[in-house]
Amino acid sequence: MNVQEWTFLLVAFTFALYIGVAIWSRAKSTGEFYVAGKHVSPLANGMATAADWMSAASFISMAGLIAFLGMDGSVYLMGWTGGYVLLALLIAPYLRKFGKFTVPDFIGDRYASQTARIVAVVCAIFISFTYIAGQMRGVGVVFSRFLEVDITLGVIIGMGIVFFYAVLGGMKGITYTQVVQYCVLIIAYTIPAFFLAFMVTGNPIPQLALGSTDEAGIGLLAKLDGMLSDLGFGAYTGYNQSMLNIVCITGALMLGTAGLPHVIIRFFTVKRVKDARSSAGWALLFIALLYTTAPAIAVFARTNMLNTVPGVAYANAPSWVHTWEESGLISYNDLNNDGIIDYAPDATNELIIDRDIMVLANPEIAGLPDWVVALVAAGGLAAALSTAAGLLLVISSAVSHDLVKRVFKPDISEKGELRFARIAAACAIICAGLLGIWPPDYVAAVVAFAFGLAAASFFPAIMLGIFWKRFNAAGAIVGMLVGILFTGSYIIYFKFMGGSQEDWLFGISPEGIGIIGMLLNFGIAVPVSILTKPPSEEIQQLVEDIRLPEVD
């Protein structure tokens, strides 16, 4: 069988598996739809959290960014990993003890304010749609290459699959589907890594292969630095942007993690606070399997690409170049009409490679078996669809539970609320598909925007809400509005309205500006809270209680 036949087989099998699990675990109540009835085991929740966390950005785009950015790309690795640890230690157990369905639910009840709840709903929807745009683009990239369909059609197919099991199963269906998806994506990511590590270094363990040396004692990274230097590029192992921007991007990704509603909601699905901590530990282990492999994948991909393309006659270029060119994700422009591919860091460059293809194209570049190539495609789809489903649930629950149930129609029946949730999910998937067809940037960059928005809006409201009894609704509302408006405006201006890099504030990119938005949030929220009426004694006691250890 060829690559396309293998891909059809594996993708059809995995999709059938996801749909079957969704039917088996379909939600029958609002509790099952929103938080899976709070009966998910820590191990299963750890796998589901890892799948929810490791989106298309982690699977498809992160190693691609590291492959092209080198040390600069490590901000994504450091930020997302460190952020999850922060979330697991400082946020998840307390929110689980609070016992509500969603982040807007926590904010609305903690600050005893419907206005705060509505602002939180708006922030959650804005963040989730930004995040989901990256996932749907990832789906389109996979389909466009491996099933040889247009990116738009690929996004529509992905929309249909997610719509089915998210709308039917709710959080219960999504959770158990994500357990299966984690197994698919981690197998699909590590098997090619073992192949590549052995081919490049003779050591099958990617993490060890990355630091290996040849007979002359020259390391793999040193070789890559030399190859890039010969072509005029900066060193792979050196930073090529300001340290301030690196710190800001890392900080925005870390602190944004602690405010991402689709990740936080996972910790509401277990029975006890103890289980929330345990599932966080399991999730960190499962996440580490991929995140410690990604830097090696990036180096193998860039090394193999440099060994096979620059200086080669276009007519004799490897087949993967022509195949990906047909999908529109690689382009060649013979500037000097010599028929030779010139790959350079300046205006003389003739080969444009979309960074999102590097993980997917890596097995083809290395000449791995067709079934391995197809397996990576199935894994990329699993990563994108798992996170998209979690984000859809956040959007639907924000509309049905936090707006309809808690604000506009408190007397609505459970059946009516469930109907609203499914209608909201259906509308959300349509909007998400449109964002996937016309995304603002690479997958990982789009996702980074969502983290920045979460850091600027939710992180201060959640942290201060847990650890400062005096913090009140006025401070939370003003802080969230200032944070998300500033960060959102900055991103929109520089990504959609033609803003120039020379005009970046303090040289901070849109991916890192969330840290400034967060500081503005804190800087305004704290004095506003001090100058206004403190929360009631009841609310202050509630804050005291959620910080006390739970007795089983």
Number of C-alpha atoms within 10 A of each C-alpha: 8 11 18 17 15 20 24 15 15 19 21 13 12 18 18 13 15 26 20 15 21 26 16 13 22 23 25 16 15 22 18 20 25 28 25 27 19 20 15 23 15 25 17 19 28 30 27 31 32 30 31 30 23 25 30 31 30 24 29 33 27 30 34 31 27 27 27 18 21 23 18 21 21 19 21 24 20 16 24 25 20 17 21 24 17 16 21 23 14 16 20 23 27 24 24 25 21 21 19 17 26 25 24 28 24 21 27 22 17 25 24 16 15 19 16 28 27 22 19 27 25 19 23 28 21 17 27 28 25 24 30 33 26 34 37 33 33 33 31 26 29 27 27 22 24 22 17 14 16 16 23 21 14 25 27 20 16 25 22 14 16 26 23 17 24 33 28 21 28 34 33 29 27 32 32 24 28 31 23 21 31 26 16 21 26 23 16 22 26 19 14 23 24 18 20 27 23 15 14 18 20 13 17 17 18 26 19 13 21 22 13 18 15 11 6 6 8 11 17 20 20 15 15 20 19 16 18 19 13 11 14 13 15 17 19 26 14 12 16 14 12 12 13 14 20 23 16 23 27 27 27 31 34 27 28 31 31 28 29 28 26 27 23 23 23 29 33 30 28 24 18 21 23 18 22 26 21 20 27 28 18 19 25 20 15 21 23 14 14 19 21 14 20 27 24 24 29 24 23 30 26 23 21 17 18 16 13 14 20 18 14 16 14 18 11 11 16 17 13 17 22 17 17 19 16 14 19 16 18 18 16 17 14 15 14 11 8 10 15 19 23 22 20 16 12 9 7 13 15 20 18 13 17 16 22 25 21 26 29 26 21 25 25 20 22 20 15 15 14 17 19 21 24 26 25 30 30 29 28 32 29 33 30 32 30 32 31 32 31 29 31 30 29 30 26 27 31 30 23 24 24 23 20 19 20 19 14 12 13 12 11 13 11 13 12 14 22 25 15 19 27 23 15 20 27 21 14 22 28 15 14 27 27 16 21 29 20 12 19 17 15 20 29 27 20 22 27 28 28 29 33 37 38 34 34 36 37 30 23 26 29 21 14 18 21 22 15 12 19 18 26 29 28 22 26 29 26 20 29 31 19 20 30 27 17 21 28 22 12 22 22 14 14 16 14 11 10 9 14 10 12 8 11 14 12 11 16 22 20 27 27 27 29 36 29 21 28 31 16 20 29 25 13 18 27 20 12 20 21 14 10 13 13 16 19 14 11 9 18 19 12 16 20 14 15 18 15 10 12 12 7 6
